[in-house]
Amino acid sequence: RGRMWAYTVGFTVLPHVGGFLGWFLNRKEIPAWYEKLKKPAWCPSRRVFPVAWTMLYTGMGYASYLVWNDLGGCSSKAIVPLGLYGAQLVLNWAWPPLFFGARNLNMALIDILFLDGLAVGTLCSWFRINRVAALLLLPYLGWLAMATCLTIRIWRDNPEQKAAKSD
C-alpha cells in the first residue's frame, strides 16, 4: 500500500507524456499551417487546447489508475478494459503528428473516428468496473465529440489539404 501513490501518479501522468510529445514535435506547424486553415466560427481559441488537454489527460489517467487498482493490477480481467484504454490513448497520441506533422487530414479524420469508437468502448467497459472512472471519461468524450466535428469541418472545408504536406 505504501507504493500506491507512485502508481497513482504514474497512471495519472502517463497520458500527458504523449500529449506533450505531440505538442512539442508539432508546435511549429500550428502558427505556420493550422492558423491558415479555414475553420468554423465555433473553433476554440488556441489558448484553450493546452488547458483542456491538461484537465482531460489528468482525469483519464487517474481513471485508468482506478480501473487498474479495482482489477487487482495487471490481471487477466484487466486485458480488455485497459487494452481498450491503451489503444485509444495510442490513437489520441497519433492524431497531432497526422494532422499537424504530416498535414494529412484524411488520416487524421480516420484516426479520430476510430479513436471515438475506442473511447466509447473504454467508457462502457469501465462503467461495470468503476463508475467514477467511467464518469471521469465523460468530459473527454465531450471534447472528442467537438474535436471530431472540428476535424470533419476542417477536412471538408480545406479540400486542397486532404492528402498530406507536399513540401
MOVENGI-V903144 format. One record per helix or strand of 3 or more residues. SS is the DSSP state (hx for helix, st for strand). FROM is the first residue (numbers start at 1). TO is the last residue. If there is no record, write none. Layout:
SS & FROM & TO
SS & FROM & TO
This chain:
hx & 4 & 32
hx & 34 & 36
hx & 46 & 70
hx & 78 & 101
hx & 105 & 127
hx & 131 & 157
hx & 159 & 161
